[in-house]
Structures are given as structure tokens and as C-alpha cells.
Amino acid sequence: MAIKVANNQSLTAITALPSSITGGAMTLISTQTASDSATISFTSGIDSTYKEYVFKFYDIHPESEGASGGDADFQFNLSVDTGSNYNVTKTTTSWYAGQFESGSGYEDIDYEGAYDLAQGTGFQFLGTDLGADNDQSSAGTLILYNPSNTTFVKHFMSDYVRALSSDGTFRDFVAGYGNTTSAVDAIQFKMASGNFNGVIKMYGVS
């Protein structure tokens, strides 16, 4: 079959890549479902098989608002001892943009310094102030790079969208690194306060 070239030089009718082209395939390793759960932990499958791990979040929904009077914050932390401790030192940065149903919002991306970590061992937020109404949820992606490497720090970044109890949508971006040369072999997700529901899938990228 001939390769067809459109006027814009795009290619069609390609059904397979040459055998010499490899990489980029995502392999589903594990799926976990939170059902009024305090935490979700992945304590196996994070190893030297892949240099990139992708976590996908679907309909993450807090059971209740946070203890401070706001809504729940969805967070994660890393482990170097298969989940015995989630306390890897991290340096991070975060920023966001958003809009309320009322029409007020943010015209640009704003830095969110209150949620950064500077050599902190606590949990890093992915999305904050999540709405707990029945129709509110959040979703997104976290990428963890080369966690089994024992020479370099462990970089990660996330892209997360959330519905607020104040009827709006915000998009959070987080990037940083776990400041450890030990192999990271487990990760845990939870709310800062209360339990949550939703689905988390872990993929390896070849």
C-alpha cells in the first residue's frame, strides 16, 4: 500500500512502524480504587523495568471538607523502603490558573508558594481545595522519572484539574525532585484530611 501525503505534508495509511523504531509505549502495571479510603499506596511494580512511571487519576472525590474549614488537598509522598516510610526529602514548585462559575478568576498563571517544599519531607500537594459536593471531582497525571536510579535525584511533575466547592475549576501544576540517590520503590496518595474515592492507574513507559 502506498503512503499517502496530504497537501499539508501529513502522512496517512501508515499501519505499523518500522521494527527499528521503539519506545514510548505505556504499559498498565496496576489499578487501585479508593472507596472511602484513607490512603492508596503502590508498593510494588516501581523498579528498574521502566525509566518513567505515569500515574493517572480519575474522579478523585474527597469524602468531606478539610479540617481547616476549606476543602481537601490531594497529596503524595515517596518511599525508599517499600512503603515502610513515606518521607523522602523534596524540593518543589507549584503554580495554577483558574476560573469561577461567577466569571471571576485569574487571567494568568499564578505562583503558589504556600504549597512548595524546600527540602521538606512532608506530603506534596497535587490539587488543593477539592470540592466535596456529590458532583465534584478532580483528575490529572503525575510523572515520576527514573525512580530506580542510584546516582541522581528523582524528578517528577504533575498536571491536575480540580472542581472547587465554590463552583469553579482550577488547574494545578507541580514540579520538583525527591532529593535522594536511593531507589524510590513506593508511592502513596491521600487527602490532607479525611478519606477519598476514585481510581488511580500506574503505567510504565518503555
C-alpha positions as a Python dict, from the first residue, in 0.01 Angstrom:
ca = {
    (1, 'M'): (0, 0, 0),
    (2, 'A'): (138, 341, -93),
    (3, 'I'): (192, 609, 169),
    (4, 'K'): (-44, 897, 104),
    (5, 'V'): (80, 1253, 152),
    (6, 'A'): (-175, 1530, 206),
    (7, 'N'): (-130, 1890, 91),
    (8, 'N'): (-6, 1982, 441),
    (9, 'Q'): (259, 1707, 410),
    (10, 'S'): (96, 1487, 677),
    (11, 'L'): (108, 1110, 626),
    (12, 'T'): (-184, 869, 620),
    (13, 'A'): (-241, 497, 568),
    (14, 'I'): (50, 401, 797),
    (15, 'T'): (-48, 84, 983),
    (16, 'A'): (282, -4, 1155),
    (17, 'L'): (616, 149, 1246),
    (18, 'P'): (945, 2, 1126),
    (19, 'S'): (1092, -255, 1366),
    (20, 'S'): (1389, -28, 1433),
    (21, 'I'): (1161, 237, 1590),
    (22, 'T'): (1089, 153, 1953),
    (23, 'G'): (992, 325, 2276),
    (24, 'G'): (709, 538, 2405),
    (25, 'A'): (462, 258, 2476),
    (26, 'M'): (265, 281, 2801),
    (27, 'T'): (210, -43, 2990),
    (28, 'L'): (-58, -60, 3257),
    (29, 'I'): (103, -205, 3569),
    (30, 'S'): (-158, -161, 3839),
    (31, 'T'): (-502, -14, 3909),
    (32, 'Q'): (-629, 75, 4254),
    (33, 'T'): (-971, 202, 4352),
    (34, 'A'): (-1026, 419, 4658),
    (35, 'S'): (-1360, 365, 4829),
    (36, 'D'): (-1382, 583, 5138),
    (37, 'S'): (-1008, 515, 5172),
    (38, 'A'): (-753, 698, 5386),
    (39, 'T'): (-463, 617, 5154),
    (40, 'I'): (-375, 442, 4830),
    (41, 'S'): (-20, 303, 4811),
    (42, 'F'): (174, 143, 4526),
    (43, 'T'): (439, -72, 4694),
    (44, 'S'): (529, -299, 4403),
    (45, 'G'): (594, -254, 4033),
    (46, 'I'): (815, 54, 4072),
    (47, 'D'): (1157, -79, 3978),
    (48, 'S'): (1425, -67, 3709),
    (49, 'T'): (1191, -211, 3443),
    (50, 'Y'): (1096, 141, 3330),
    (51, 'K'): (1266, 479, 3344),
    (52, 'E'): (934, 664, 3352),
    (53, 'Y'): (621, 593, 3556),
    (54, 'V'): (289, 768, 3492),
    (55, 'F'): (5, 785, 3745),
    (56, 'K'): (-342, 872, 3614),
    (57, 'F'): (-615, 997, 3849),
    (58, 'Y'): (-983, 956, 3768),
    (59, 'D'): (-1272, 1119, 3958),
    (60, 'I'): (-1081, 1175, 4282),
    (61, 'H'): (-1351, 1280, 4527),
    (62, 'P'): (-1299, 1369, 4895),
    (63, 'E'): (-1550, 1231, 5142),
    (64, 'S'): (-1562, 1557, 5334),
    (65, 'E'): (-1415, 1904, 5358),
    (66, 'G'): (-1079, 1957, 5522),
    (67, 'A'): (-1044, 2011, 5895),
    (68, 'S'): (-939, 2375, 5843),
    (69, 'G'): (-1279, 2464, 5701),
    (70, 'G'): (-1162, 2454, 5340),
    (71, 'D'): (-1178, 2151, 5116),
    (72, 'A'): (-945, 1853, 5099),
    (73, 'D'): (-595, 1867, 4947),
    (74, 'F'): (-485, 1566, 4739),
    (75, 'Q'): (-121, 1480, 4813),
    (76, 'F'): (157, 1228, 4754),
    (77, 'N'): (486, 1118, 4902),
    (78, 'L'): (766, 882, 4805),
    (79, 'S'): (937, 592, 4982),
    (80, 'V'): (1279, 428, 4953),
    (81, 'D'): (1194, 135, 5182),
    (82, 'T'): (896, -26, 5003),
    (83, 'G'): (644, 183, 5190),
    (84, 'S'): (765, 149, 5548),
    (85, 'N'): (810, 527, 5549),
    (86, 'Y'): (686, 798, 5314),
    (87, 'N'): (925, 1081, 5394),
    (88, 'V'): (1161, 1145, 5102),
    (89, 'T'): (1311, 1495, 5113),
    (90, 'K'): (1168, 1706, 4830),
    (91, 'T'): (1220, 2046, 4671),
    (92, 'T'): (922, 2158, 4463),
    (93, 'T'): (747, 2446, 4293),
    (94, 'S'): (379, 2493, 4208),
    (95, 'W'): (157, 2725, 4008),
    (96, 'Y'): (-204, 2737, 3896),
    (97, 'A'): (-475, 2906, 3692),
    (98, 'G'): (-849, 2902, 3746),
    (99, 'Q'): (-1196, 3033, 3682),
    (100, 'F'): (-1514, 3053, 3888),
    (101, 'E'): (-1865, 2998, 3751),
    (102, 'S'): (-1942, 3356, 3851),
    (103, 'G'): (-1691, 3477, 3590),
    (104, 'S'): (-1423, 3593, 3831),
    (105, 'G'): (-1091, 3418, 3813),
    (106, 'Y'): (-730, 3452, 3710),
    (107, 'E'): (-609, 3596, 3383),
    (108, 'D'): (-266, 3439, 3410),
    (109, 'I'): (-83, 3158, 3581),
    (110, 'D'): (-1, 3241, 3943),
    (111, 'Y'): (280, 3105, 4156),
    (112, 'E'): (154, 2915, 4463),
    (113, 'G'): (440, 2946, 4711),
    (114, 'A'): (233, 2825, 5006),
    (115, 'Y'): (238, 2471, 4865),
    (116, 'D'): (606, 2449, 4776),
    (117, 'L'): (851, 2234, 4967),
    (118, 'A'): (1209, 2343, 5032),
    (119, 'Q'): (1394, 2033, 5143),
    (120, 'G'): (1077, 1914, 5314),
    (121, 'T'): (982, 1555, 5391),
    (122, 'G'): (608, 1611, 5410),
    (123, 'F'): (345, 1519, 5152),
    (124, 'Q'): (341, 1730, 4835),
    (125, 'F'): (2, 1853, 4716),
    (126, 'L'): (-122, 1778, 4365),
    (127, 'G'): (-453, 1962, 4389),
    (128, 'T'): (-580, 2176, 4673),
    (129, 'D'): (-926, 2284, 4791),
    (130, 'L'): (-1108, 1996, 4621),
    (131, 'G'): (-1484, 2021, 4627),
    (132, 'A'): (-1673, 1757, 4825),
    (133, 'D'): (-2017, 1803, 4666),
    (134, 'N'): (-2169, 1493, 4508),
    (135, 'D'): (-2096, 1615, 4155),
    (136, 'Q'): (-1742, 1744, 4219),
    (137, 'S'): (-1419, 1557, 4149),
    (138, 'S'): (-1066, 1604, 4020),
    (139, 'A'): (-838, 1432, 3770),
    (140, 'G'): (-483, 1452, 3643),
    (141, 'T'): (-143, 1299, 3582),
    (142, 'L'): (178, 1260, 3780),
    (143, 'I'): (502, 1156, 3607),
    (144, 'L'): (794, 1009, 3806),
    (145, 'Y'): (1124, 983, 3621),
    (146, 'N'): (1381, 706, 3661),
    (147, 'P'): (1298, 620, 4024),
    (148, 'S'): (1541, 326, 4044),
    (149, 'N'): (1848, 531, 3953),
    (150, 'T'): (2103, 538, 4236),
    (151, 'T'): (2313, 827, 4103),
    (152, 'F'): (2072, 1117, 4055),
    (153, 'V'): (1776, 1281, 4230),
    (154, 'K'): (1422, 1173, 4132),
    (155, 'H'): (1236, 1430, 3921),
    (156, 'F'): (857, 1445, 3895),
    (157, 'M'): (588, 1675, 3756),
    (158, 'S'): (210, 1682, 3760),
    (159, 'D'): (-82, 1839, 3577),
    (160, 'Y'): (-404, 1833, 3777),
    (161, 'V'): (-753, 1981, 3730),
    (162, 'R'): (-1000, 2018, 4017),
    (163, 'A'): (-1353, 2131, 4090),
    (164, 'L'): (-1393, 2366, 4385),
    (165, 'S'): (-1674, 2372, 4639),
    (166, 'S'): (-1706, 2742, 4548),
    (167, 'D'): (-1814, 2633, 4198),
    (168, 'G'): (-1513, 2675, 3976),
    (169, 'T'): (-1230, 2490, 3811),
    (170, 'F'): (-858, 2526, 3874),
    (171, 'R'): (-560, 2366, 3706),
    (172, 'D'): (-256, 2295, 3923),
    (173, 'F'): (99, 2233, 3805),
    (174, 'V'): (365, 2089, 4035),
    (175, 'A'): (728, 2005, 3959),
    (176, 'G'): (1024, 1909, 4169),
    (177, 'Y'): (1253, 1631, 4276),
    (178, 'G'): (1299, 1383, 4556),
    (179, 'N'): (1643, 1472, 4688),
    (180, 'T'): (1769, 1117, 4729),
    (181, 'T'): (2008, 893, 4537),
    (182, 'S'): (1839, 585, 4684),
    (183, 'A'): (1598, 399, 4461),
    (184, 'V'): (1237, 511, 4506),
    (185, 'D'): (1021, 197, 4517),
    (186, 'A'): (683, 306, 4653),
    (187, 'I'): (442, 600, 4641),
    (188, 'Q'): (137, 692, 4849),
    (189, 'F'): (-161, 918, 4778),
    (190, 'K'): (-403, 1065, 5032),
    (191, 'M'): (-605, 1368, 5133),
    (192, 'A'): (-458, 1611, 5384),
    (193, 'S'): (-773, 1544, 5586),
    (194, 'G'): (-1035, 1272, 5556),
    (195, 'N'): (-1093, 986, 5315),
    (196, 'F'): (-1148, 983, 4941),
    (197, 'N'): (-1284, 789, 4643),
    (198, 'G'): (-1155, 747, 4289),
    (199, 'V'): (-933, 540, 4064),
    (200, 'I'): (-553, 559, 4026),
    (201, 'K'): (-370, 376, 3748),
    (202, 'M'): (7, 326, 3730),
    (203, 'Y'): (178, 286, 3391),
    (204, 'G'): (535, 219, 3290),
    (205, 'V'): (671, 391, 2979),
    (206, 'S'): (921, 196, 2772),
}
